[in-house]
């Protein structure tokens, strides 16, 4: 049966948890629709959008590596946040036009405790696409101070300059004292990548540690943070909240409790 549908595209794509999340909500809300994972190679991106534009049932797509930047040139309109971040992760159909959006920073905003970054001392690890989404959140929140830790210090400095924020730039062996919020926006700790192990003793007692890695959900960084009694935010929280925003764009419906125990159980079994 033909039904409205959305997709997640990337290369590779088999690992994506997005179909599980969106199909769970479609069933829960009784919405007639579908959500699929489609592998799209770099040279297939243009033809993919050309074909989907002609399909009246297509509602849009989420976009993962390596297309978050290239897709910006293939849509009709970019949300202001996308222009600032320099990458998109969602394309939605608006009155027969394609609009590029970035729900990653929404996910960060909704997953973090209220005012976790406002007037606080923040450490950001990484300088890639996920870090750019985090920087949009930090730009809006207005931290008291910001340090960016990255193997390529020049790239970290460019990241701060792109967002017109003052930041101390250092390598991964450094952690400024008395930090209130630590965000890992790198791939360190993800399956197949080296672990991220930091000395968290200099974090404040009420600090928050957020790890965007969701495979595994329990990373060495989060284990260390919990051992210190710090508040932690795992990668599934961001993944689920950004998906909830995309779901609203695709299917015009809100999810009452996005980060539910039932959905978490489905994603972690």
NORRAMO-V160913 format. One record per pair of residues at least 24 apart in sequence whose ideal C-beta (glycine too) atoms are under 10 Angstrom apart, sorted by the first residue. I is the first residue (numbers start at 1). J is the second residue. Records with the same first field share a line. If there is no record, write none. Layout:
I: J + J
This chain:
1: 32 + 34
2: 34 + 55 + 56 + 57
3: 31 + 32 + 33 + 34 + 57
4: 31 + 32 + 33 + 34 + 35 + 56 + 57 + 58 + 59 + 93 + 250 + 251 + 252
5: 33 + 34 + 35 + 36 + 55 + 57 + 58 + 59 + 60 + 61 + 250 + 251
6: 33 + 34 + 35 + 36 + 57 + 58 + 59 + 60 + 61 + 62 + 90 + 91 + 92 + 93 + 246 + 247 + 249 + 250 + 251
7: 34 + 35 + 36 + 37 + 38 + 40 + 48 + 52 + 58 + 59 + 60 + 61 + 62 + 63 + 91 + 250
8: 35 + 36 + 37 + 38 + 40 + 61 + 62 + 63 + 64 + 89 + 90 + 243 + 246
9: 36 + 37 + 38 + 39 + 40 + 41 + 44 + 45 + 48 + 49 + 52 + 61 + 62 + 63 + 64 + 67 + 71 + 91
10: 37 + 38 + 39 + 40 + 41 + 61 + 62 + 63 + 64 + 65 + 66 + 67 + 68 + 89
11: 38 + 39 + 40 + 41 + 42 + 44 + 45 + 64 + 65 + 66 + 67
12: 37 + 39 + 64 + 65 + 66
13: 37 + 38 + 39 + 40 + 64 + 65
14: 39
15: 64 + 191 + 215
16: 62 + 64 + 239
17: 214 + 215 + 236 + 239 + 240 + 243 + 266 + 267 + 268
18: 61 + 62 + 64 + 239 + 242 + 243 + 246 + 247
19: 62
20: 243 + 263 + 266 + 267
21: 62 + 236 + 239 + 240 + 242 + 243 + 244 + 246 + 247 + 255 + 258 + 263 + 266 + 267
22: 62 + 243 + 244 + 246 + 247 + 250 + 251 + 255
23: 266
24: 243 + 255 + 260 + 262 + 263 + 266 + 267
25: 240 + 243 + 244 + 247 + 251 + 253 + 254 + 255 + 256 + 258 + 260 + 263
26: 247 + 250 + 251 + 253
28: 255 + 256 + 257 + 260 + 262 + 263
29: 247 + 251 + 253 + 254 + 255 + 256
30: 253
31: 247 + 250 + 251 + 252 + 253
32: 251
33: 57 + 59 + 247 + 250 + 251 + 253
34: 59
35: 59 + 61 + 62 + 243 + 246 + 247 + 250 + 251
36: 61
37: 61 + 62 + 64
40: 64 + 66 + 67 + 71
41: 66 + 67
42: 66 + 67 + 70
45: 70 + 71 + 73 + 74
46: 70 + 71 + 73 + 74
48: 74
49: 74 + 75 + 91 + 98
50: 74
52: 91 + 93 + 98
53: 93 + 96 + 97 + 98
55: 93
56: 93 + 96
58: 91 + 93 + 98 + 250
59: 91 + 92 + 93 + 249 + 250 + 251 + 252
60: 90 + 91 + 92 + 93 + 94 + 98 + 99 + 101 + 246 + 249 + 250 + 251
61: 89 + 90 + 91 + 92 + 93 + 98 + 246 + 250
62: 88 + 89 + 90 + 91 + 92 + 101 + 103 + 104 + 242 + 243 + 246 + 247 + 249 + 250
63: 87 + 88 + 89 + 90 + 91 + 100 + 101 + 102
64: 89 + 129
65: 89 + 128 + 129
66: 129
67: 91
68: 100 + 102 + 104 + 128 + 129 + 130 + 132 + 133
69: 129 + 132
71: 98 + 100
72: 100
73: 100
74: 98 + 100
75: 99 + 100 + 101
76: 100
77: 101
78: 102
79: 103
81: 105 + 106 + 133 + 136 + 137 + 139 + 140
82: 136
84: 132 + 135 + 136 + 139 + 140 + 162 + 163 + 164
85: 129 + 131 + 132 + 133 + 134 + 135 + 136 + 137 + 139 + 162 + 163
86: 129 + 132 + 133 + 135 + 136 + 159 + 162 + 163
87: 128 + 129 + 130 + 132 + 133
88: 129
89: 129 + 130 + 133 + 242 + 246
90: 242 + 243 + 245 + 246 + 249 + 250
91: 246 + 249 + 250
92: 246 + 248 + 249 + 250
93: 249 + 250
94: 249
99: 249
101: 245 + 246 + 249
102: 129 + 132 + 133 + 136 + 242 + 245
103: 133 + 238 + 241 + 242 + 243 + 244 + 245 + 246 + 247 + 248 + 249
104: 129 + 130 + 132 + 133 + 134 + 136 + 137 + 185 + 212 + 238 + 239 + 241 + 242 + 245 + 246
105: 130 + 132 + 133 + 134 + 135 + 136 + 137 + 138 + 139 + 140 + 238 + 242 + 245
106: 133 + 136 + 137 + 238 + 241 + 242 + 243 + 244 + 245 + 246 + 248
107: 133 + 137 + 212 + 235 + 237 + 238 + 239 + 240 + 241 + 242 + 243 + 244 + 245 + 246 + 258
108: 133 + 134 + 135 + 136 + 137 + 138 + 141 + 183 + 185 + 210 + 212 + 233 + 237 + 238 + 241 + 242
109: 133 + 134 + 136 + 137 + 140 + 141 + 238 + 241 + 242 + 245
110: 137 + 237 + 238 + 240 + 241 + 242 + 244 + 245 + 258 + 259
111: 137 + 210 + 212 + 233 + 234 + 235 + 236 + 237 + 238 + 239 + 240 + 241 + 242 + 258 + 259
112: 137 + 141 + 181 + 183 + 208 + 210 + 231 + 233 + 237 + 238 + 241
113: 181 + 208 + 210 + 231 + 233
115: 141
116: 141 + 143 + 180 + 181 + 183 + 207 + 208 + 210 + 231 + 233
117: 141 + 142 + 143 + 144 + 146 + 180 + 181 + 183 + 208 + 210
118: 142 + 143 + 144 + 180 + 181
119: 143 + 144 + 145 + 180
120: 144 + 145 + 146 + 179 + 180 + 181 + 204 + 206 + 207 + 208
121: 145 + 146 + 147 + 176 + 177 + 178 + 179 + 180 + 181 + 182 + 203 + 204 + 207
122: 146 + 147 + 148 + 167 + 176 + 179 + 180 + 181 + 182 + 183 + 208
123: 147 + 148 + 149 + 167 + 168 + 170 + 174 + 175 + 176 + 179 + 180 + 181 + 182 + 183 + 184 + 198 + 202 + 203 + 207 + 209
124: 148 + 149 + 150 + 156 + 159 + 160 + 167 + 181 + 182 + 183 + 184 + 185 + 186 + 210
125: 149 + 150 + 156 + 172 + 175 + 182 + 183 + 184 + 185 + 186 + 188 + 189 + 196 + 198 + 211 + 212 + 221
126: 150 + 151 + 155 + 156 + 159 + 172 + 183 + 184 + 185 + 186 + 187 + 188 + 196 + 212
127: 151 + 152 + 153 + 154 + 155 + 156 + 157 + 158 + 159 + 160 + 162 + 169 + 185 + 186
128: 152 + 155 + 159 + 185 + 186 + 187
129: 185
130: 183 + 184 + 185 + 186 + 187 + 212 + 213 + 235 + 238
131: 155 + 156 + 159 + 183 + 184 + 185 + 186 + 212
132: 159 + 162 + 163 + 185
133: 185 + 212 + 238 + 242
134: 159 + 183 + 184 + 185 + 210 + 212 + 238
135: 159 + 160 + 162 + 163 + 165 + 167 + 183 + 185
136: 163
137: 183
138: 163 + 165 + 167 + 181 + 183
139: 163 + 164 + 165
141: 181
143: 167 + 180 + 181
144: 180
145: 176 + 178 + 179 + 180
146: 176 + 181
147: 174 + 175 + 176 + 179 + 182
148: 185
149: 173 + 174 + 175 + 176 + 182 + 184 + 186 + 198
150: 185 + 186
151: 186 + 188
172: 196 + 197 + 198
173: 198 + 199
174: 198 + 199
175: 199 + 200 + 201 + 202 + 203
176: 202 + 203
177: 201 + 202 + 203 + 204
178: 202 + 203 + 204 + 207
179: 203 + 204 + 207 + 208 + 209
180: 204 + 206 + 207 + 208
181: 207 + 208 + 209 + 210 + 231 + 233
182: 207 + 208 + 209 + 210 + 211 + 221 + 225 + 230 + 232
183: 208 + 209 + 210 + 211 + 212 + 233 + 238
184: 209 + 210 + 211 + 212 + 213 + 219 + 221 + 222 + 235
185: 210 + 211 + 212 + 213 + 238
186: 211 + 212 + 213
187: 212 + 213
188: 213 + 219 + 220 + 221
189: 213 + 215 + 216 + 218 + 219 + 220 + 221 + 222 + 235
190: 214 + 215 + 216 + 219 + 235
191: 215 + 216 + 219
195: 219 + 220 + 221
196: 220 + 221 + 222 + 224
197: 221 + 223 + 224
198: 224 + 225
199: 224
200: 224 + 225 + 227 + 228 + 230
201: 228
203: 228 + 230
204: 230
205: 229 + 230
206: 230 + 231
207: 231 + 232
208: 232 + 233
209: 233 + 234
210: 234 + 235 + 237 + 238
211: 235 + 237 + 238
212: 236 + 237 + 238 + 239
213: 238
214: 238 + 239 + 240 + 267 + 268
215: 239 + 267
216: 268
217: 264 + 267 + 268
218: 268
234: 264
236: 263 + 264 + 267 + 268
237: 264
239: 267
240: 264 + 267
